[in-house]
Amino acid sequence: MELAEALVNGGPIPAQYPEDALHIALASTNRMNYLLTWNFRHINNARMKSDVMRVVAGFGCECPVICMPEELLEI
């Protein structure tokens, strides 16, 4: 919960979308390799990813690779 709060309070995730911060925090603290999402507004957003990674790293966690499910498909 602390990481999710940090992603919102002074972090890159807007306060009206705390579930997006929780999604990132749960994936990070549970050491997921990937966080799959179609949420391009607040999670899989090139302008926000570096800020998300910075906040996550500040909590001693590694941010999972944030990407669309299609990016993991073998073609």
DSSP file (Angstrom, degrees, kcal/mol; ACC not computed):
  #  RESIDUE AA STRUCTURE BP1 BP2  ACC     N-H-->O    O-->H-N    N-H-->O    O-->H-N    TCO  KAPPA ALPHA  PHI   PSI    X-CA   Y-CA   Z-CA
    1    1 A M     >        0   0    0      0, 0.0     4,-2.5     0, 0.0     5,-0.2   0.000 360.0 360.0 360.0 -35.4    0.0    0.0    0.0
    2    2 A E  H  >  +     0   0    0      1,-0.2     4,-2.2     2,-0.2     5,-0.1   0.909 360.0  47.7 -63.9 -40.8    2.9    2.4    0.7
    3    3 A L  H  > S+     0   0    0      2,-0.2     4,-2.1     1,-0.2    -1,-0.2   0.921 111.3  50.6 -66.0 -43.4    4.3    2.0   -2.7
    4    4 A A  H  > S+     0   0    0      1,-0.2     4,-1.0     2,-0.2    -2,-0.2   0.911 110.9  49.7 -60.1 -42.3    0.9    2.5   -4.3
    5    5 A E  H  X S+     0   0    0     -4,-2.5     4,-3.7     1,-0.2     3,-0.5   0.891 109.4  51.5 -64.1 -39.3    0.4    5.7   -2.2
    6    6 A A  H  < S+     0   0    0     -4,-2.2    -1,-0.2     1,-0.2    -2,-0.2   0.851 104.3  56.9 -66.5 -34.0    3.9    7.0   -3.3
    7    7 A L  H  < S+     0   0    0     -4,-2.1     6,-2.5    -5,-0.1    -1,-0.2   0.776 118.9  33.1 -67.0 -24.6    3.0    6.4   -6.9
    8    8 A V  H  < S+     0   0    0     -4,-1.0     2,-1.2    -3,-0.5     3,-0.4   0.880 107.2  68.3 -94.4 -51.5    0.0    8.7   -6.4
    9    9 A N  S  < S-     0   0    0     -4,-3.7    -1,-0.2     1,-0.3    -4,-0.0  -0.579 135.5 -22.1 -77.4  97.7    1.2   11.2   -3.8
   10   10 A G  S    S+     0   0    0     -2,-1.2    -1,-0.3     1,-0.3    -2,-0.1   0.488 121.3 107.0  80.2   2.8    3.8   13.2   -5.7
   11   11 A G  S    S-     0   0    0     -3,-0.4    -1,-0.3     2,-0.2    -4,-0.1  -0.306  87.3 -90.5-103.2-170.6    4.3   10.4   -8.1
   12   12 A P  S    S+     0   0    0      0, 0.0    -4,-0.2     0, 0.0    -5,-0.1   0.646  95.1  89.4 -79.7 -15.9    3.2    9.9  -11.8
   13   13 A I  S    S-     0   0    0     -6,-2.5    -2,-0.2     1,-0.1    -3,-0.1  -0.718  81.6-118.5 -90.0 126.3   -0.2    8.3  -11.2
   14   14 A P    >   -     0   0    0      0, 0.0     3,-2.1     0, 0.0     7,-0.2  -0.294  20.9-120.8 -61.0 144.4   -3.1   10.8  -10.9
   15   15 A A  T 3  S+     0   0    0      1,-0.3    -7,-0.1    -7,-0.2    -6,-0.1   0.762 109.7  63.8 -58.9 -28.4   -5.0   10.6   -7.6
   16   16 A Q  T 3  S+     0   0    0      1,-0.2    -1,-0.3     2,-0.1     3,-0.1   0.474 100.9  54.5 -78.6   1.3   -8.3    9.7   -9.2
   17   17 A Y    X>  +     0   0    0     -3,-2.1     3,-1.2     1,-0.1     4,-1.1  -0.381  57.4 147.4-128.0  55.6   -6.8    6.4  -10.5
   18   18 A P  H 3>  +     0   0    0      0, 0.0     4,-2.3     0, 0.0     5,-0.2   0.773  69.4  66.2 -63.9 -23.9   -5.4    4.7   -7.3
   19   19 A E  H 3> S+     0   0    0      1,-0.2     4,-2.0     2,-0.2     5,-0.1   0.824  97.6  54.2 -66.9 -29.0   -6.2    1.3   -8.8
   20   20 A D  H <> S+     0   0    0     -3,-1.2     4,-1.9     2,-0.2    -1,-0.2   0.910 109.1  47.6 -68.2 -41.4   -3.6    1.9  -11.5
   21   21 A A  H  X S+     0   0    0     -4,-1.1     4,-2.7     1,-0.2    -2,-0.2   0.896 111.4  50.8 -64.7 -40.2   -1.0    2.6   -8.7
   22   22 A L  H  X S+     0   0    0     -4,-2.3     4,-2.9     2,-0.2     5,-0.3   0.889 106.7  54.5 -64.9 -39.3   -2.1   -0.5   -6.9
   23   23 A H  H  X S+     0   0    0     -4,-2.0     4,-1.9     2,-0.2    -1,-0.2   0.931 112.8  42.7 -58.2 -47.5   -1.7   -2.6  -10.0
   24   24 A I  H  X S+     0   0    0     -4,-1.9     4,-2.4     2,-0.2    -2,-0.2   0.923 114.6  50.4 -65.8 -45.1    1.9   -1.4  -10.5
   25   25 A A  H  X S+     0   0    0     -4,-2.7     4,-2.9     1,-0.2     5,-0.3   0.908 110.4  48.8 -63.1 -43.5    2.7   -1.8   -6.7
   26   26 A L  H  X S+     0   0    0     -4,-2.9     4,-1.4     1,-0.2    -1,-0.2   0.912 112.9  47.4 -63.7 -42.3    1.4   -5.3   -6.5
   27   27 A A  H  <>S+     0   0    0     -4,-1.9     5,-2.6    -5,-0.3    -1,-0.2   0.895 116.1  45.6 -65.2 -39.0    3.3   -6.4   -9.6
   28   28 A S  H ><5S+     0   0    0     -4,-2.4     3,-1.4     1,-0.2    34,-0.4   0.936 113.9  45.1 -71.2 -47.8    6.5   -4.8   -8.3
   29   29 A T  H 3<5S+     0   0    0     -4,-2.9    -1,-0.2     1,-0.3    -2,-0.2   0.727 112.4  52.9 -72.8 -20.2    6.4   -6.0   -4.7
   30   30 A N  T 3<5S-     0   0    0     -4,-1.4    -1,-0.3    -5,-0.3    -2,-0.2   0.253 112.6-120.0 -96.8  12.1    5.5   -9.6   -5.9
   31   31 A R  T < 5 +     0   0    0     -3,-1.4    -3,-0.2     1,-0.2     2,-0.2   0.830  45.4 176.6  56.5  40.2    8.5   -9.6   -8.3
   32   32 A M      < -     0   0    0     -5,-2.6    -1,-0.2    -6,-0.2     3,-0.1  -0.488  28.6-145.1 -70.1 144.2    6.5  -10.1  -11.4
   33   33 A N  S    S+     0   0    0      1,-0.2    32,-2.5    -2,-0.2     2,-0.3   0.842  81.4  23.6 -76.9 -34.4    8.6  -10.1  -14.6
   34   34 A Y  E     -a   65   0A   0     30,-0.3     2,-0.5    -7,-0.0    32,-0.2  -0.967  57.2-156.0-134.5 147.1    5.9   -8.4  -16.7
   35   35 A L  E     -a   66   0A   0     30,-2.9    32,-2.0    -2,-0.3     2,-0.4  -0.957  23.5-157.5-119.1 108.1    2.9   -6.2  -16.0
   36   36 A L  E     +a   67   0A   0     -2,-0.5     2,-0.3    30,-0.2    32,-0.2  -0.731  26.5 146.9 -92.0 130.6    0.6   -6.7  -19.0
   37   37 A T        -     0   0    0     30,-2.1    -2,-0.1    -2,-0.4     0, 0.0  -0.996  49.1-153.3-159.3 152.7   -1.9   -3.9  -19.7
   38   38 A W        +     0   0    0     -2,-0.3     2,-1.3    30,-0.1     3,-0.1   0.204  65.9 117.6-105.8   9.9   -3.8   -2.0  -22.3
   39   39 A N     >> +     0   0    0      1,-0.2     5,-3.2     2,-0.1     4,-0.9  -0.661  30.9 165.2 -82.2  96.3   -3.9    1.0  -20.1
   40   40 A F  T  45 +     0   0    0     -2,-1.3    -1,-0.2     3,-0.2     6,-0.1   0.533  64.7  65.6 -89.4  -7.8   -2.0    3.5  -22.1
   41   41 A R  T  45S+     0   0    0     -3,-0.1    -1,-0.1     4,-0.1    -2,-0.1   0.924 122.9   0.5 -81.4 -45.5   -3.1    6.5  -20.1
   42   42 A H  T  45S+     0   0    0    -29,-0.1    -2,-0.1     2,-0.0     3,-0.1   0.519 136.1  28.1-126.2  -8.2   -1.5    5.8  -16.7
   43   43 A I  T  <5S+     0   0    0     -4,-0.9     2,-1.6     1,-0.1    -3,-0.2   0.733 118.3  39.1-119.5 -62.5    0.5    2.6  -16.8
   44   44 A N  S   <S+     0   0    0     -5,-3.2     2,-0.5     4,-0.1    -1,-0.1  -0.477  84.9 130.2 -92.5  65.2    1.9    1.7  -20.3
   45   45 A N    >>  -     0   0    0     -2,-1.6     4,-2.1     1,-0.1     3,-1.3  -0.978  55.3-146.2-126.3 120.4    2.7    5.3  -21.1
   46   46 A A  H 3> S+     0   0    0     -2,-0.5     4,-0.6     1,-0.3    -1,-0.1   0.830 100.3  52.6 -57.5 -35.0    6.2    6.2  -22.4
   47   47 A R  H 34 S+     0   0    0      1,-0.2    -1,-0.3     2,-0.1     4,-0.3   0.738 116.9  37.9 -74.0 -21.6    6.2    9.6  -20.6
   48   48 A M  H <> S+     0   0    0     -3,-1.3     4,-2.7     2,-0.1     3,-0.3   0.669  93.3  83.0-102.8 -20.4    5.3    8.0  -17.3
   49   49 A K  H  X S+     0   0    0     -4,-2.1     4,-2.8     1,-0.2     5,-0.2   0.878  91.2  50.2 -57.4 -42.3    7.3    4.8  -17.3
   50   50 A S  H  X S+     0   0    0     -4,-0.6     4,-1.9     1,-0.2    -1,-0.2   0.890 112.6  47.3 -66.0 -37.2   10.6    6.4  -16.1
   51   51 A D  H  > S+     0   0    0     -3,-0.3     4,-2.3    -4,-0.3    -2,-0.2   0.901 112.3  50.0 -68.2 -40.4    8.8    8.2  -13.2
   52   52 A V  H  X S+     0   0    0     -4,-2.7     4,-2.6     1,-0.2     5,-0.2   0.944 111.5  48.6 -61.1 -47.7    7.1    4.9  -12.3
   53   53 A M  H  X S+     0   0    0     -4,-2.8     4,-2.5    -5,-0.2    -1,-0.2   0.871 109.9  52.7 -61.6 -37.5   10.4    3.0  -12.3
   54   54 A R  H  X S+     0   0    0     -4,-1.9     4,-1.8     2,-0.2    -1,-0.2   0.930 111.5  44.8 -63.9 -46.7   12.0    5.8  -10.2
   55   55 A V  H  X S+     0   0    0     -4,-2.3     4,-0.6     2,-0.2    -2,-0.2   0.924 114.3  49.1 -64.8 -44.5    9.4    5.6   -7.5
   56   56 A V  H ><>S+     0   0    0     -4,-2.6     5,-1.7     1,-0.2     3,-1.4   0.923 110.4  50.5 -61.5 -44.6    9.4    1.8   -7.5
   57   57 A A  H ><5S+     0   0    0     -4,-2.5     3,-2.1     1,-0.3    -1,-0.2   0.845 100.7  64.1 -62.7 -33.5   13.2    1.7   -7.2
   58   58 A G  H 3<5S+     0   0    0     -4,-1.8    -1,-0.3     1,-0.3    -2,-0.2   0.708 100.6  52.5 -63.2 -19.6   13.0    4.1   -4.3
   59   59 A F  T <<5S-     0   0    0     -3,-1.4    -1,-0.3    -4,-0.6    -2,-0.2   0.273 123.3-106.5 -96.9   8.5   11.1    1.4   -2.4
   60   60 A G  T < 5S+     0   0    0     -3,-2.1     2,-0.3     1,-0.3    -3,-0.2   0.692  82.6 120.0  76.4  18.3   13.9   -1.1   -3.2
   61   61 A C      < -     0   0    0     -5,-1.7     2,-0.5   -30,-0.0    -1,-0.3  -0.722  63.1-122.7-110.4 162.8   11.8   -3.0   -5.7
   62   62 A E        -     0   0    0    -34,-0.4   -31,-0.1    -2,-0.3   -30,-0.1  -0.919  27.2-126.5-104.5 130.2   12.4   -3.7   -9.4
   63   63 A C        -     0   0    0     -2,-0.5     3,-0.1   -10,-0.2   -38,-0.1  -0.559  26.0-123.1 -74.1 132.5    9.7   -2.5  -11.7
   64   64 A P        -     0   0    0      0, 0.0     2,-0.4     0, 0.0   -30,-0.3  -0.282  38.0 -86.0 -67.6 162.5    8.4   -5.2  -14.0
   65   65 A V  E     -a   34   0A   0    -32,-2.5   -30,-2.9   -33,-0.1     2,-0.6  -0.588  45.3-144.8 -67.6 124.2    8.5   -4.7  -17.8
   66   66 A I  E     +a   35   0A   0     -2,-0.4     2,-0.3   -32,-0.2   -30,-0.2  -0.847  41.2 130.9 -97.7 120.4    5.3   -2.8  -18.6
   67   67 A C  E     -a   36   0A   0    -32,-2.0   -30,-2.1    -2,-0.6   -23,-0.0  -0.955  57.2 -85.2-157.8 172.4    3.9   -3.9  -21.9
   68   68 A M    >   -     0   0    0     -2,-0.3     3,-1.3   -32,-0.2     4,-0.4  -0.568  41.2-116.9 -81.5 150.6    0.9   -5.0  -23.9
   69   69 A P  G >  S+     0   0    0      0, 0.0     3,-1.8     0, 0.0     4,-0.4   0.875 113.7  62.8 -55.2 -37.8    0.0   -8.7  -23.9
   70   70 A E  G >  S+     0   0    0      1,-0.3     3,-1.0     2,-0.2   -34,-0.0   0.778  90.1  68.2 -60.3 -26.5    0.6   -8.8  -27.7
   71   71 A E  G <  S+     0   0    0     -3,-1.3    -1,-0.3     1,-0.2     0, 0.0   0.710  99.7  49.6 -67.6 -18.8    4.3   -7.9  -27.1
   72   72 A L  G <  S+     0   0    0     -3,-1.8    -1,-0.2    -4,-0.4     2,-0.2   0.507  85.2 109.1 -97.4  -6.0    4.9  -11.2  -25.5
   73   73 A L  S <  S-     0   0    0     -3,-1.0     2,-0.6    -4,-0.4    -3,-0.0  -0.486  70.1-128.4 -71.9 138.1    3.3  -13.3  -28.2
   74   74 A E              0   0    0     -2,-0.2    -2,-0.1     1,-0.1    -1,-0.1  -0.780 360.0 360.0 -86.3 124.1    5.7  -15.3  -30.3
   75   75 A I              0   0    0     -2,-0.6    -1,-0.1     0, 0.0    -2,-0.0   0.386 360.0 360.0-107.5 360.0    5.1  -14.6  -34.0
